[in-house]
Amino acid sequence: MEEKARTGLILKRLAEHYPEAKSGLKYDNPFQLFVATVLSAQTTDEQVNRITAELFKAVPSIYELSRMKASELEPFVRRCGLYRHKSRYLIEAAKIIVERYGGRIPDQREELIKLPGVGRKTANIIISSAYGQPAIAVDTHVFRVSKRLGLADGNNVEQVEKQLEQAIPIAEWSDSHHRLIAHGRRLCQARSPRCGSCFLEDLCVYARERGDS
């Protein structure tokens, strides 16, 4: 099958099976998404949501965050992996956002990745989910699933991101990000992928190479 047609079928089936796929993080505005996304590194969305439910009551805006000390923020986020580093990053970033951007979370990836604690994945999530710009955030699920499906074969996150941008129509970038994550969580797990139950088995490079299709 022609590669473009195979990719189209993969995207079509993902859309059919995960029509409502979206971020698992709970947020009401770009500030809350920024904080939640920084906290989510090496921490589950469920745990982050429990943390931010309390945090946002005490710290409702970027301005309050920018005036905090790390020792004041740490008690709120200590149930989060690497919480000391994240506390410092969030406060440092908040100060920059207030001073340089007037308290508005930047809406450009190039500006976001200059902030402490913000990499390409975090920046892409923010511009996509908070500002509606097309972007593919490559987390561990997107990296694994896209390589298994043969949508990408890069050796690092940036390579895979660029390959997915070439393979997937721009209008589907953001939705495909969420659907690949959903697929990675439900069927294409890291250690025990459920290939025999997968609706993409006949299109999957990984399944074919291990003899499942």
N, C-alpha and C positions, 0 to 999 in steps of 0.2 A: 504494500500500500504506500502511496506517495506520502512523504513526511507531513506535508501541509494538511492533507486529508486526515491522517492519523491524529495529528494535534487537534484538528477541529472536532473530531469525534470524542477525544478525551475531554475537551472543554465542554462539549455538549452534554456528555454524561455526568460530569461533575456538577454542572448547573442543574440538571434534572434531579440529582440525588441530594444536593445541598443548596436548595433555592434560597434558604433563609440564612445561610452562613454569614456570620459577622463577628466582630471582636467580642471576646469573652470578658473584656474589661468594662467596668461600669464607670461612666463619666457623663458630665453634663455640659462641658465646655472645653476648649483647647487647653486651658491650664490644668484641669483635672486629668485630661488624657496624657498630657506631657508628664505629669508626676507619676501616674499609673504605669506608663510605658517604661519609664526609667526604673521603677521598682520591679517591673516584671522580669528582668533579666535573672535567670536561674531561680525563678519563683513562679509558682502556678498562678493563673489568672484568679482562681478562687481565693487563694491566700491574699493576693493583692487587693481584691475587692473587700475582703474582711478588714484589711489594714486601712484602706482609704475611706471606708464607711465612717471610721472614727476620726481619721486624720483631717478630712475635709470639713468636719464640724469645727475643729480647732483652728484650722489653717484654710480659710475659705478663698484666699486669692494669692496671687504671686507676690503681692506687696507684703503680706504677713510672712510668707515664706522667706523673702529676702532679708527680713529683719531678725530671723531666728539664728540661734547658735546651733551647732551640730548636736551639742549635749541636750538641747531642747527638742530637737526633731527625732533623735534616736529612739526614745521610748515609744514613739508611735510606730516605728518601722522595724523594730528589733526582731520581729517574727519573719522578716524578709531576708533572704540570702544577701550577704555582703552589705548589711545595713549601714555599717559605719561609712563605707565608701560612698554608698548611695546618698546618705544624709549630707555628706560634704559636697558631692556633685550637685545635688538639688539646690542647696543654698547658694553655692557659687554661681550656678546657672541662673537662679532667680535674680541675683544682684545684677548680672549682666543684662538680663531681659528688661528689668526695670530701668536701668541706666541707659541702655543702648536702644531699646525698642519701645520705650514708654509703657512697659508692662504687658505688651502684646506678644504672645508666643509667635516667633517668626513662622512664615508660611513658605519659606524657601529652604530646600534641603541644604544648599551650600551654607546658609546662615546657621541652620540648626546644628550641623555637624561640627561647628566651631565651639559649641557649648560643652562644658564639662559633662561627661557621662553620656553623651549622645553620639551614637554611631549611625551608620546608614540605615540599619533596620529601624531604629527608633525614629529617625527623621522621616523615613518613608511612611511609617504608620501615622505619624502626625499630619503630614501633608495630605495623605489619602483620607484618613478617617475624620480629621478635624476640619480640613479645608476643601475636601472633594476633588483633589488633584489626582490624576492617574499615577499610580506608583505600585511597585511590587516589593513588599518588605520580605526579605528572605530570612526567616527564622529557621530553627533546626528542623521543623516539620516540612517547610517549603523546600529547603535544601535537599532533604532526604527523598521526599516523594517525587519531586521534579526530576531528580537524577534516576530514580528507579523507573519512572515512566519513560525516560529517554527524552524528556523535554529540554534537558540541559546535561552537560557533562563536565562543568567547570570544577576546579579544585578548591575554590574559595567562594565566599558569599558574593563578592562583587562580580566575579565571572558568571556565576549562576544568574544573578540579577540581570546582567546584560543579555545573556542568552534567552532568558524568559521574556525580556522586552522585545527581542527579535521574533520569538516564536508565537507570542500571544498578542492579539490585536489590542491596541492601546485602550480601547473602550472597556476591555475586560480585565485589565491589569488588577484593579483593586478587588473586584469580585473573585478573581482567580486566586489571589492571595488567600482570602478567607476560605475558599473551597479546598485548596490544597492543605491548609491547616486542618480543616475538618476531616479530610480523608486520612491524614496522618494520624489523627487522634482515634478515629473510629475503626479503621481497617489496616492502614499501612504503618503499623507501629514499628519502632526501631528494632526491637529484638524478635518479635514474633508476628510478622506481617500475615494477615489472614488472606493469603492469595486465593485460596479455594473459594472464598466467599465474596471475592471482589468483582465488581461490575466492570472493572477495567483490565481484568486478567488477560483477555485476548489481545489487548493493545499494549501491554506492559513489557518493556525490555527486560526488567528484572525477573518477572515470572517466566518469560521465555528462556532466559539463560539458566535458570535453576530447574527447568523442565516441568513447570506447572501449567504450561499452555502449549 
